Amino acid sequence: MSTFFRGRHFITTQDFTNEEIELMLDLARDLKIKFSHGEPTPYLLYKTLFLIFFDESTRTRNSMQAGIAQLGGTGIFLTPDKMQIAHGEVAKDTGIILSRFGDGIGIRYCKFGEGNKYLNEIAKHSKAPVMNLQDDVYHPFQVMADLMTIQERFGKNLRGLKVGISWAYAESHLKPLSVPQSQILLFTRFGMDVTLAYPEGFDLMPDIVEQAKKNAEMYGGKLEISHKMEDAFVDADIVIPKNWGGFFVSDNPDEIRAEQAKHKNWICTEELMKLTKKHSIYMHALPADRGKEVVDSVIDGPHSVVYDEAENRLHTAKAVMTLLMGGRF
């Protein structure tokens, strides 16, 4: 099983078949059960994973570092300001050297127009698997945890479930497009009916949207786009209201923020949740801008599964690392 995945890069879920995704999730579920029982899982004994973070992180960094430790290996946290990257070292040299030192490289680099290009350049020269810890295009680890969480609530057959993915207002920072883009790509492949809602101008990358439409056509899902927030909530089984930056509005961050400020009414409320099905779940990759993206009574309410979703970051990360880094289990 492990040799089927060993050495492959994990830049986007698009590089893996549905069957391979399901196998990853099956392993994640097994690891979750063993974790709850306190059963050791030394599948990556003595393996080393380098973790390069250009951006801040809570769930991603800690799920990877805790995960590799629980698998018997070591995670080394790195930031560019403490590396020769700060002095201009090129991706090729970093990728070659770190892949000779260890067994895997994880990178978070979310700067729009740069992150994904950098990851692919590292991957091109790395002998070890490169894992995307979020870039400006994709966030594969997050969407794997999302899919696991959805399957825990609705079973493996997700065909026909309505997922509302909506833009929501926030002020903390200009959040990447990578979470909603990864969701529309993967959810449509599992037969879900996705409604993507956002204010005019806050489009996702056109090529990603086009690929998601092709995925929907191939696998029996749907992708519809609306500029009304409530359309994502009506009769929805799953709602994921989250902010992302308007990177096609302007190249100027101040101008993007000014445009965002016109849409402060795009907030997930109890009134919107009443439009969903009774059994619906509220999801968010976290951190959520409380009081702006969502009201406390929703994120802390009975529909919310955000903490289960966050916990699943650990188990899916361990599954992906085990398979790609040649774990024995």
JOCORMO-V542248 format. One record per backbone hydrogen bond with DSSP energy under -1.0 kcal/mol. NH is the residue of the N-H (numbers start at 0). CO is the residue of the C=O. If there is no record, write none. Layout:
BEGIN
nh:co
NH:CO
NH:CO
END
This chain:
BEGIN
nh:co
4:1
5:1
6:323
7:4
9:129
14:11
15:12
20:16
21:17
22:18
23:19
24:20
25:21
26:22
27:23
28:24
29:25
30:26
31:27
32:28
33:29
34:30
35:31
36:32
38:33
42:40
43:70
45:71
46:43
48:73
49:103
50:75
51:105
52:77
53:107
61:57
62:58
63:59
64:60
65:61
66:62
67:63
68:64
69:65
70:66
71:68
72:67
73:46
75:48
77:50
81:78
82:79
85:79
85:82
86:83
87:84
88:83
93:89
94:90
95:91
96:92
97:93
98:94
100:96
101:97
102:47
104:128
105:49
106:130
107:51
108:133
113:110
114:110
117:113
118:114
119:115
120:116
121:117
122:118
123:119
124:121
125:121
130:104
131:9
132:106
134:137
142:138
143:139
144:140
145:141
146:142
147:143
148:144
149:145
150:146
151:147
152:148
153:149
154:150
157:155
159:190
160:157
162:192
163:237
164:194
165:239
166:196
168:265
174:172
180:176
181:177
182:178
183:179
184:180
185:181
186:182
190:187
191:186
192:160
193:221
194:162
195:223
196:164
197:225
201:198
208:204
209:205
210:206
211:207
212:208
213:209
214:210
215:211
216:212
217:213
218:214
219:215
220:215
221:191
223:193
225:195
230:227
231:228
232:229
233:229
234:274
235:232
236:161
237:161
238:280
239:163
241:165
244:174
246:244
248:245
249:245
255:251
256:252
257:253
258:254
259:255
260:256
261:258
262:259
265:262
266:264
267:292
272:268
273:269
274:271
275:272
276:235
279:276
280:236
281:302
282:238
289:287
290:293
291:288
292:288
294:267
297:294
298:294
299:295
300:297
303:300
304:281
308:304
309:305
310:306
311:307
312:309
313:310
315:311
316:312
317:313
318:314
319:315
320:316
321:317
322:318
323:319
324:320
326:321
327:42
END
